Amino acid sequence: MSKDSIKNIAANKKAYHDYFILETFQAGIALTGTEVKSMRAGRCNLKDSFVKIENGEAIIKQMHISPYEQGNRFNHDPLADRRLLLHRYEINKLIGAVTRDGLTIVPLRVYFKGSLVKVDIAVARGKKLYDKRQDIAKKDQQREAQKEFKAKFQ
């Protein structure tokens, strides 16, 4: 596996539906051995996870990493809080966005970059119900146009 190869583990599709993504960051994540082995098997879920800033550190909460099958008594807690590895200026940016602007931080995807596990996190603003309806209508229009385009050229 080359240094730049990227292998997706999990994506948070619901984040794009529920939030306007304003700015993204790439962060490392502090994991134990059994957590990494479980991630290599693709057993990770970001569905209800979020990022919180505590004591000057970014912590990802509610990220579910299933226990490793061959793990024994040293296996990890599936819903443990995990520390994100960011530069100080990036953490300060996130703190400013959350406190001053009332935004939230959500994880978008988890992936391997070479042999390292990385997390894409985003500063996001929540969508209202009518915004979600507009997005669904726009997707339906694009799907119909694509269908007509295919039918026209077949």
Residue pairs with C-beta under 8 A, 6 or more apart in sequence:
1 7
1 114
1 115
2 114
3 114
4 113
4 114
5 112
5 113
5 114
6 111
6 112
6 113
7 111
7 112
8 109
8 110
8 111
9 39
9 42
9 44
9 109
9 110
9 111
9 112
9 117
10 42
10 44
10 45
10 46
10 109
10 110
11 46
11 108
11 109
11 110
12 46
12 47
12 49
12 106
12 107
12 108
12 109
14 47
15 21
15 46
15 106
15 107
15 108
15 122
15 124
16 108
17 127
17 132
17 135
18 126
18 127
18 132
19 104
19 106
19 122
19 124
19 125
19 126
19 127
20 124
20 125
20 126
20 127
20 131
21 108
21 122
21 123
21 124
22 97
22 103
22 122
22 123
22 124
22 125
23 97
23 122
23 123
24 108
24 120
24 121
24 122
24 123
25 86
25 90
25 94
25 120
25 121
25 122
25 123
26 118
26 119
26 120
27 58
27 84
27 85
27 86
27 90
27 118
27 119
27 120
27 121
28 84
28 85
28 86
28 116
28 117
28 118
28 119
29 60
29 82
29 83
29 84
29 85
29 110
29 117
29 118
29 119
30 82
30 83
30 84
30 85
31 39
31 65
31 82
31 117
32 76
34 67
34 68
34 71
34 74
34 75
34 76
35 65
35 68
35 76
35 82
36 117
37 68
37 70
37 71
38 44
38 65
38 66
38 67
38 68
38 71
38 76
39 65
39 110
39 112
39 117
40 112
41 68
41 69
43 65
43 66
44 63
44 64
44 65
44 66
44 110
45 63
45 64
45 65
45 66
46 63
46 107
46 108
46 109
46 110
47 64
48 62
49 60
49 61
49 62
49 63
49 64
49 106
49 107
50 60
50 61
50 62
50 104
50 105
50 106
50 107
51 58
51 59
51 60
51 61
51 84
51 94
51 105
51 106
51 107
51 121
52 58
52 59
52 61
52 105
53 59
53 91
53 94
53 95
53 98
53 105
56 91
57 83
57 84
57 91
58 83
58 84
58 86
58 91
58 94
58 105
58 121
59 81
59 82
59 83
59 84
60 81
60 82
60 83
60 84
60 107
60 119
60 121
61 81
62 79
63 79
63 82
63 107
63 110
64 78
64 79
65 76
65 78
66 78
67 75
67 76
67 78
68 75
68 76
84 119
84 121
86 94
93 123
94 105
94 123
97 103
97 105
97 123
98 104
98 105
98 123
103 123
103 124
103 125
104 123
104 124
104 125
104 126
105 121
105 122
105 123
105 124
106 121
106 122
106 124
107 119
107 120
107 121
107 122
108 120
108 121
108 122
109 119
109 120
110 117
110 118
110 119
110 120
111 117
111 118
111 120
112 118
127 135
